[in-house]
Amino acid sequence: MSTSVRKPSVAAEPVTSVLPPTDIPSYNHEQNSDDDVLAALGYKPEFKRHFSLWTTFCVSFAVLGLLPSFASTLYYGMGYAGTAGMVWGWIIAMVFIQCIAMGMAELCSSMPTSGGLYYAAAVLAPPGWGPLAAWVTGWSNWLVQVTGAPSVDYALASMILAAASITHPNFVPTDWQTFLLTTLIMVLHAVISSMPTKWIAEFNSYGSTLNIIALVVVIIIIPASTTRADQGLPKFAPAADVWGDIYKGTDWSDGIAVLLSFLSVIWTMSGYDAPFHLSEECSNANIAAPRAIVLTSAIGGLFGWFLQVVVAYTVIDIDAVLNSDLGQPWAAYLLQVLPQKTTLALLALTILCGFSMGQGCMVAASRVTFAYARDGCFPFSTWLAQVNKTTKTPVNAVWFNCAVGVALTLLIFGGEYAIGAIFSIGALAAVVAFSIPIFIRVFFVGDRFRPGPWNLGKMSMPIGAAGCAFVALMVPILCFPSLTGKDLDATSMNWTCLVYGGPMLGAMVWWLVSARKWFKGPRVNVEHRMFGREDAGRDGKEEEAGSSGSDADRKVMEVA
């Protein structure tokens, strides 16, 4: 008979947990400090911890994919407000996005689990509201994740076909070709994401290194090789025009146009939550994962702005870029300002980076699906929550997300506004999911939050409040159409509110009809008090179980 190894209570670990602080984890084998923290959160370790700070950052930076993300969303960043919107918009949006990232990192340090924001919302919500907070956050975040790979892979397929059109001017891609190529890329990403964690970490390490190198190369090559002078123009556009001229891409005022251009920034920067979802596969998770979140947002924001500035100073004709027959603004821009061979070379770099980014999105999405299925959020959750015995990865979740992604790319046949919805839903769902637990933390929690080893100290509240204010502004803005009045019709409508609101409305109907009766939030290996209970996760001092506590409150958690 094995002898259990006794550990201190939940209160002894630097976590904010669904479990009462007096619960005492008990194991049948020795565990490291990461596993102790995870057990205090209510979960047993199921993955190999092969991710370090660097490799976790690599996955996150690959998901961010600055170069391919910028290429994919140039239509929005440049098309709404032109160069002034690009350079000013990125700076303004990044200040607030960094606030959200730091607030998220603080939560990650206190709750380093694959459930991420969903788990945090459940724990921090006021008494009785935890399951609903988890439900809304979880579904919104899942919509971010499940649309990530198909949107990236669609843009990647479009770039590949645009490159073919540049070299063969008579070639005009069809919707079927775009769909089939997107599907092929997604299947390849699913295969890679089903491999052992160590292999995935190495692949993403190489991919992120390529992303960083390619980004620097592009930032240097464009201003060095631009053909503006050959076209009778100054090598760079005048600063007054770049910073002061707002392109009339919408019927709205200039201020609203700049806010609309934030869609590009928000979607591009929405991958910094990946370390949160990989924290159960990361060593020294409550320090390395939050650091990876902040590094991804900060480095991504800085280099992203450099790229914005380079493009803003070299673009010649915005209308030609947006309305090119190539059907891909990034390819059209490169061809406008560079020789053809240089254009194809930089487009090839973007494609390689896009492949790495799509694979990172697939990995992150599978971990989110696994975490939510582990808690019974989906039909067939038992099957989705299985970890492959050979690879030690959630293979079923990977292929489920792949199937959903392929179904989403059928929107290609609905036209550019229909397929464009997978970009807008990603931006809107991201800011909603990212901000819910931060909002609860700032305005409702009080001293029930126990900061982890990485925290913001006294700046936690003002930083979190700034991030939430930004989200409150951007949620309605992201639903605005670019046209107004009599010019607005079904073909030019912004379908974000429907594409995002439809699934979320369905989730809420499910909640009211059925889920509220059985969904209790994160499932752990012990019965516990309702989320948000006054003594759940206090400031670390163990408390005597009073008369109000049930036997389950004092039950020892057994981790097999």
N, C-alpha and C positions, 0 to 999 in steps of 0.2 A: 504494500500500500504506500502510495506516495504521500509525503508530508507537505502540507500546504505552507507556503511562504507568506508570513503575515506582513502586511504593509501598513503604513500610517493611514489615517482616514482621508477622505476626499479633501477636507479642510487643510491638510498638510501640503497639498499640491497647489501651485499658482494657477488655478483654473476657476472659471465660472461655469458650474456644471448643472445639469438637470437633476443630479442626485443631491440629497441633503448632505450637509458637511459631515455628519456623523457616520455615514456609510464607510465601511472599511473593505477595500478590495482584498481578495485572497486568491493567490495563484498556486498552481501546482508545479511551477517552475520559476527559475530566476528570470527577471525581466530587467531591461535597462530603464533609464530615466524617462525616455520617450514613451515606452510602453506603460510606465506608471502613470504618466500624465493622461494617456489615452484611456486607461482603465478608470481613472478618476472622472473622466467625461462620460463613462458608461459603456465603453466599447473594448473588445479584445482586439489585439493586433492581428491583421489578416494579410498584410503585405510585407514584402521585404523592404527595408529602409535603405535603398541604394541611391537615393537622391541627396546631394549635398546642397549647400547654399548656391554654389555655382550652377549645378545641373538643374536645380529648381528654378533659378533665374533664367537658365537657358530655355526651359520649356515655356516659361512665362513670356520671355522675350520673343520666342518663336510664335506663340499665340498672338502676341502683339503685332508681330510682322510689320514693322513700320513701313518698309518700302512697298511691299505688296498691298498693305492696307491703304496707304496713301494713293497708290495707283488705282485701287478699287473704288475709292470714294472721291477722286478728284472732281468728278461731275458735280458733287454737292459742295465741296469746299471752294471751288473756283466758280461754279455756276450760279450760286446765290448772290455773292457780293464781290466777286473778282479778287484782285490781288490784295486790296485793303482788308477785305474780310479774311483772307488767308493769313496774313501776317499778324493783324491785330486780334482776330478771332482765336487763333491758336494760343496766343499769350494769355488772353483773358480766360478762356475755357480751362487752360492747363492749371492755372492757380487754384481753381475750385476742384478740378479733378484730382489734384494732388491732395487737397483736404480730404476728399472721399477715400483716396488710397491710404492715407495715414490713419484715418478712422478705422478702415477695414483691417489694417495691419495690427492695430491695437486689439481688435476683437480676435484676430487670428492667434496672437500670442497667448491670449487667455483661453481660447477654445480651438486648439490645432487639430481639427477633425475634417474628414472629407466632406461632411455635410456643410461645412463652411457657414455661409450667411444664414442658411436655413436653420441650422442648429442654434446659432447665436440669437436669431429672432425668437425661437422657442424658449430659450433660457431667460432672456431679458424682458420679455413681454410682461405686462401687469398681470396680477393673479387672474386666472381663468381665461386669458387671452392667448396664451402660448401656442396651443395647437393651431388656431386661426392665423396667427402671425407667421408661424412656420409654413403653413399651407400656402399662403399668398406669396411669401418670399420664395419658397421652393419652386412653385410653378413659374413665377416670373424669371427666376434664375435659370430654370431648365430651358425656358424658351430662348434665353440668350445663348445657352450652350448648344442646344440642338440646331439652331440656325447658323452657328458659327462656321462649321465645316462646309455646309452646302453653299453659303454665300461666298466664302473664300474660294472654294473649288469652282464655282460658276465664274467668278472673276478671272481665275487662273485659266480656265478653258477659253474664255473670251480673249485673253492676252495671247494664248498660243495660236488661236485662229487668226487674230489680228496680225501676228508675225507672219503667218502663212499668206495673208492678203498683201502684205508689204512686198514680199518676195515674188508673189504671183498675183499681179493686179487684177487678173480676170476671175480670181477665186472669190466667191461670195459665200460665207458660211451660212448654213441653214440652221433653223432651230433644232432640228433632229441631231445634227452634228454637234452642236453645243451641248445638248442634253446628254448624248452618249459619251462625249469626252468628259463631261463633268462627273458622270456616273463612274467611269473608269478610274478617274483620279480618286474619287471617294472610296471605292473598293480597295485601291492600293493603300490609302491611309488607314482603312480598317484593318488590313492585314498587318501593317506595321504596329498599330496600336494594340494588337492582340498578342504581341511578343512579350517575353519576360521584361520586367521593370528595368533591369540593368541594361538590356539592349535598347529599350526606348530612351533611357537617360543618355546613352552614348549617342544615339541618332540625333536627339535634340541638342546635345552639346555641339555636334558638328553643324547642325542646322542654324543654331543661334550664332555661332562664330561666322558662318557664311552671311547671315543677316546683317551682322555688324559691319563686316568687311565690305559687303555689297553696298550698304548704305553710305559708308564713307567714300567708296569709289564713285558712286553716282553723284554725291554732293561735290566732288572734285572735278569729275569729268564734264559735267554739264556746263559750268562756267568756263572751263578751259577749252572746250571744243565747240562752243555754240557758233552757229553760222549767221548770227544776227548781222555781223559786220558785212558778210558777203551779200546780204540782202539790202544793203544800204542803210542799216540801222546802227545806232550806237551799241556797243557790246552788251551793255546792260540798260534796262529801262530807267528813266529818271526816278530818283527816290521819291520825289513829290507825287509822281503818278502811282508808284507802287504802294505807298502808304496812305495816299489821300483819295484816290479815285475808286469809288465803289461801283462795280458793274451792276447794271440794272437787270438782274436775272429774275426778279420777282415783281409783283405788283405792290409789295409792301414798302414801307418806309425804309430808309437806309439802316436804321437801328435794328428793325426786325429782320432785315436781310442778313445782317451780320450774325444775329442770334441763330437764324436758320442754318448758316454755314457751320455752326457748332456740331451739326450732325456728323460731319466728317471727323472732327476731333474726338467726339464721344465714341463713335464706332471704332475708330482706329485705336483708341486707348482703352478699350473695354476688356483687354486680356490680362490686366494686372491682377485679377482675382485668382488666376490659375494656381499660385503657390498655396492658397488656402485649401483648395481641393486636393492638392498633392501632399498635404502635411502628414498624412498617415504613412507616406512612403519616403519621408524626409527625416534625416537624422538631425538631432538638436532642433526639432521642429518648432518649438515655441520661440526660438530666436531666429533661426535661418529662414523660415517661411515668411514672417512679417518683414524681415529685411529684404527678401526677394520681391515682395509686393512693392515696397517703397522704391527700391532700386529700379524696378521695371518701369514704374510710372515716371520717376524723375529722369532717368536716362532716356527713356522713350520720348518724353515730352521735350527734352532739350534737342535731341537729334531730329525729332519730327519737325520742330520749328526751323532748324537749319535747312531742312529739305523744302519747307514751305517758302522760305526766303529765296532760295536758289531758283525755284520755279517762278515765283512772283517777279523776279528781276529779269527773267529771260523769256517768258512767254510773249508771243508776238500778237496773236489774234485769238482772243478767248472764244469768240463765236465759232471759229473754224475748229478749235479743239473740241468744243462741246457737240458740234453737229457733223463731225467727220464721218465719212462713209465706212471708216474702219470699225466704228461702233465701240471703240474703247478709247476714252479721252487721254489716258497716259500714253498709249502708243501714238496717238495723233499729236500730242504735245512734243514727244521726243522727235518725231519725224519733222515737225515744224522748226525745231531749233538745232538739230544735229544732222550730220551726214547719215546716209542710210545704214552704212555698216556699223557706225557707232550706235545708232538707234537700235539695231537688232541685237548688238552686244549687251546694251543696258536692259533691253527687254528680256533677253535670256536670263540675265542676273535676277531680274524681278520675278520671272517665272520660277526659277530655282528656289528663291526665298519664299515665294507663295506656296510651293509644295511643302516646304518645311513648316510654314505657318498653318496650313490646313491640317497637317498631321498633328501639330500641337493642339489645335482646336479639338480634334477627334479624341485625343487622350484626355484632355480636361473634361470634355463632355461625358465621356464614359465613366469617369470617377464620380461626377455629379449624379448621373443616372444610377450608378451602383449605390451611392450613399442614400439617395431618396428611396430606392427600391428596398434597401435594407430596413427602412422604416415603414414599408407598406404603402408608399404613395401611388404606385402604379398598379394597373391590372397585371397579373403574372409577375408580381414583385418577387416571389420566391425564386423564379427562374432568372430574373434580371440580376438578383443579388448574389448569384453564385460566382465564386472565384475559381477559375480554371486550375485544376490540381497540378498541371504541368507547368504552365507559365506563371502562375500565381497572380494573374491579372483578371479583371472582370470582362472576359471575352464576350459573354452574352450581351452585356450592356453596350459594348462596342458595336456589335452587329445590329442591335436594335436601333441605335442612333444612326447607323449607316442607312438602314431601311427607311427611317423617317426622313433623313436627308435627301435620299433619292426621290421620295414622294414630294418633298418640298420643291425640288428643282423642276417638277412638272409645270410650275408656274412660268417657266420659260415660254411655254406655248400660249400664255395669256398676254404676252407683250412686255415691253420694258417697264411699265408702271407696276405690273403684277409681280415680276421677278424682283423689282427694286424693293418690294415690301420686306424681303428677308434681310435687307440692310437696315431699314428703318425700325423694324421690330427688334433687332439686336440692340440698337442704341437705346430705345425707349425701355425695353425690358431690363437692360443693364442698369440704368440709373435708378429705376424703381427698386430692383432687387438689392442693389448695393446700398441704398440709402435707408431701407426700412429698419434693419437692426441698428444702424448708426443713429437714426432718429429716436428709436426706443431708448438706446443707451444715453443719449443726451437729455431727453425730456422726461423719462419715466423711471429710470432705474435707481438713481441715488446711490446709496452705498452697497447695493446688492451686487454691483460689478466688482470683481476681483481682477485687477490688472495683472497681466503676465509679465515676464521679465523685460519685454519690449513694450514700452508704453509712452504716452505723450505727457504724462504728468498733469500739471495745471492747465496746459494748453489743450487738453482733450476736449473739453466742452466747447470752447470757441471755434476750434478747427472743425469739429463735428457739426456745429450749428451752421457754419459757412457752407459746408458741403451740402447739407440738407436744403438750405435756402436756394442754392444753385439748382438742385433737382426740382424744387417746387416751381421755379421759373421755367425750366426746360421741358417739363412734361407736356404742358399745352403747346409750347412752341414747336416741338417735334411733330405735332399733329397738324400744323398749319400747311395748307397747300401753297404752292408758289404763285398761283393765280387767284384773283378774287372777282367778285361780281359776275357779270354776264360772260366773262371769259372762262369761268370755271365750269367744267362739265365732268362727266364720269371718267373720261380718259385722262384728265389732268388732275384728278382728285388725289389728295394724299391719303392713301389707304391704311396708314399706320394704325389709326384708332380702331379700324375694323380687324386688321390682321393680328394686332396684339390684344385688342379688347375682346374679340371673339373667343379665343382659347381661354382667356382669363375669366370671361363670363361663364363659359362652360365649367371651368374649375370651381367657380363660386356656386353655381347651381348644384354641382355634384356635392359640394360641401353642405349646402342647406338640406339637400334631399337625403344624403347618406353619410358622407365622410365625417361630419361632425359627431356622429354616433360612435364611430370606431377609431378615427384617427386621433391619436394623442401626442403626436410629434415624435421626436427621436426615441427609438426603442432601445432600451438598455437591458442588461442581464439581471436586473433586479427591479422589483416594484418600487415606485418612488412617488413623492408628492407631486401635485399638479405644478406645472411650470409657472414661475412667477411667485411661488410661495414666499412669504416674507423672509424665511431663514434659508432659502436656497442660494448657496454660493455667497455667504456673507464674507466678511473681511478676513477670514482664515482662522478665526478662533473657534475651536471645537465647542459645541454646546451640548449640554445634557438634554437628552430626549425627554420632553415634558409630557404631561398627560395628554396633550393634543396630538402627540405623535402616535401613529399606529405601529403595529408590529412590523409592517413592511418598511416603515421609516427606519427601523433599527436593524433591518436584515443585512447580513453580510453578503456582499456581491461575490459570486464565484465566477472566476474567469478561467475557462478551460484552457 
